[in-house]
Amino acid sequence: MEQALIEGRKALPQCLPNPPVGCVPVQAGSIIARGYTNAPGKHHAEVMALSQVEGELSDVTAFVTLEPCSFHGRTPSCALALVERKIGAVYVALVDCDPRNQGRGIDILKAAGIPVTVGLMSAQAEQDLSPYLIH
């Protein structure tokens, strides 16, 4: 998750008004891609990272600093993108307080049978992200 936080910091200021999210997929203990939120209308962190690897990802764990989005806004749902790629597991630092999400992204992942762990390095993620979150 520490590496995902570092990725998220790379998003600023281009990502605004979106939060600076980072995503790092790990396979067999090694980082296989890195992603962060791009400018509005461009890739979110998860999709940026997924675009760097091919095929099914059932043996890959994604570390994401903020809950993957459940809704289609300027970009499609990141939670659904992770489901489509059959990600093996997801660690989320913070649940998104945006009323359009608030646990729905996690629910999408869990409904697809993907194990989700919430709260890893949450204090540091909150410090990085809280100024940019919709409450």
C-alpha positions as CSV (number, residue, x, y, z in Angstrom):
1,M,0.0,0.0,0.0
2,E,2.9,2.3,0.6
3,Q,3.8,2.1,-3.1
4,A,0.2,2.8,-4.0
5,L,0.3,6.0,-1.8
6,I,3.4,7.1,-3.7
7,E,1.7,6.6,-7.0
8,G,-1.3,8.6,-5.8
9,R,0.9,11.6,-5.0
10,K,2.0,11.6,-8.7
11,A,-1.6,12.4,-9.7
12,L,-1.5,16.0,-8.4
13,P,-2.4,18.5,-9.7
14,Q,-3.5,17.0,-13.0
15,C,-6.2,14.8,-11.5
16,L,-8.1,17.6,-9.8
17,P,-11.0,17.8,-9.0
18,N,-10.7,14.0,-8.7
19,P,-8.8,12.6,-5.7
20,P,-5.2,11.6,-6.2
21,V,-5.6,7.8,-6.0
22,G,-2.9,5.2,-6.5
23,C,-3.1,1.6,-7.5
24,V,-0.4,-1.1,-7.5
25,P,-1.1,-4.7,-8.7
26,V,1.2,-7.3,-7.2
27,Q,1.8,-10.9,-8.4
28,A,3.9,-13.4,-6.5
29,G,5.3,-10.6,-4.3
30,S,6.4,-8.3,-7.1
31,I,4.8,-5.1,-8.4
32,I,3.7,-5.7,-12.0
33,A,2.2,-2.3,-12.8
34,R,1.6,1.1,-11.3
35,G,-1.3,3.6,-11.7
36,Y,-2.6,6.9,-10.5
37,T,-5.6,9.1,-11.3
38,N,-5.0,11.0,-14.5
39,A,-6.7,14.2,-15.7
40,P,-10.6,14.3,-15.6
41,G,-12.0,12.0,-18.3
42,K,-8.8,10.0,-18.5
43,H,-7.8,6.8,-16.7
44,H,-8.4,6.4,-13.0
45,A,-5.6,4.7,-11.0
46,E,-6.9,1.1,-11.4
47,V,-7.5,1.3,-15.1
48,M,-4.1,2.9,-15.7
49,A,-2.5,0.0,-13.8
50,L,-4.7,-2.6,-15.5
51,S,-3.7,-1.2,-19.0
52,Q,-0.1,-2.2,-18.3
53,V,-0.8,-6.0,-18.0
54,E,-2.6,-8.5,-20.2
55,G,-5.0,-11.3,-19.5
56,E,-6.8,-12.6,-16.5
57,L,-5.5,-11.5,-13.1
58,S,-6.8,-14.2,-10.8
59,D,-3.3,-14.5,-9.1
60,V,-2.9,-10.7,-8.7
61,T,-3.7,-8.6,-5.7
62,A,-4.4,-4.9,-6.2
63,F,-3.5,-2.3,-3.6
64,V,-5.7,0.8,-4.0
65,T,-5.6,3.9,-1.8
66,L,-9.3,4.7,-2.2
67,E,-12.3,2.4,-2.9
68,P,-12.7,1.8,-6.6
69,C,-15.6,3.8,-8.1
70,S,-18.8,1.9,-8.6
71,F,-20.4,4.4,-11.0
72,H,-19.9,5.5,-14.6
73,G,-19.1,9.2,-14.7
74,R,-16.6,10.7,-17.1
75,T,-15.0,7.2,-17.0
76,P,-16.4,3.7,-16.5
77,S,-16.5,2.0,-13.1
78,C,-13.1,0.9,-11.8
79,A,-14.8,-1.7,-9.6
80,L,-16.3,-3.3,-12.7
81,A,-13.0,-3.1,-14.6
82,L,-11.3,-5.1,-11.7
83,V,-14.1,-7.6,-11.9
84,E,-13.8,-8.0,-15.7
85,R,-10.1,-8.7,-15.4
86,K,-10.8,-11.3,-12.6
87,I,-8.5,-9.7,-10.1
88,G,-7.6,-12.1,-7.3
89,A,-8.0,-9.8,-4.3
90,V,-8.1,-6.1,-3.5
91,Y,-6.7,-4.2,-0.5
92,V,-8.4,-0.8,-0.1
93,A,-7.0,1.9,2.3
94,L,-10.1,4.0,2.5
95,V,-13.8,3.7,1.8
96,D,-14.9,6.5,-0.5
97,C,-17.1,9.0,1.3
98,D,-18.6,10.3,-2.0
99,P,-22.3,9.6,-1.7
100,R,-22.2,8.0,-5.2
101,N,-19.9,5.3,-4.0
102,Q,-19.8,4.8,-0.1
103,G,-19.0,1.1,-0.2
104,R,-20.8,0.3,-3.5
105,G,-17.4,-0.4,-5.2
106,I,-16.5,-2.8,-2.5
107,D,-19.9,-4.4,-2.8
108,I,-19.4,-5.0,-6.5
109,L,-16.0,-6.7,-5.9
110,K,-17.4,-8.9,-3.1
111,A,-20.5,-9.8,-5.1
112,A,-18.1,-11.1,-7.8
113,G,-16.3,-13.3,-5.2
114,I,-13.2,-11.1,-4.9
115,P,-11.8,-10.9,-1.4
116,V,-11.6,-7.3,-0.2
117,T,-9.7,-6.0,2.8
118,V,-10.3,-2.5,3.9
119,G,-8.2,-0.3,6.2
120,L,-4.6,-1.1,5.3
121,M,-2.6,2.1,6.0
122,S,-5.8,4.1,6.3
123,A,-4.4,6.8,8.4
124,Q,-1.7,7.7,5.9
125,A,-4.2,7.4,3.0
126,E,-6.6,9.7,4.9
127,Q,-3.9,12.2,5.3
128,D,-3.1,12.2,1.6
129,L,-6.7,12.1,0.3
130,S,-8.9,13.9,2.8
131,P,-8.4,17.4,1.3
132,Y,-9.7,16.1,-2.1
133,L,-12.6,13.9,-1.1
134,I,-16.3,14.7,-1.5
135,H,-18.0,14.4,1.9
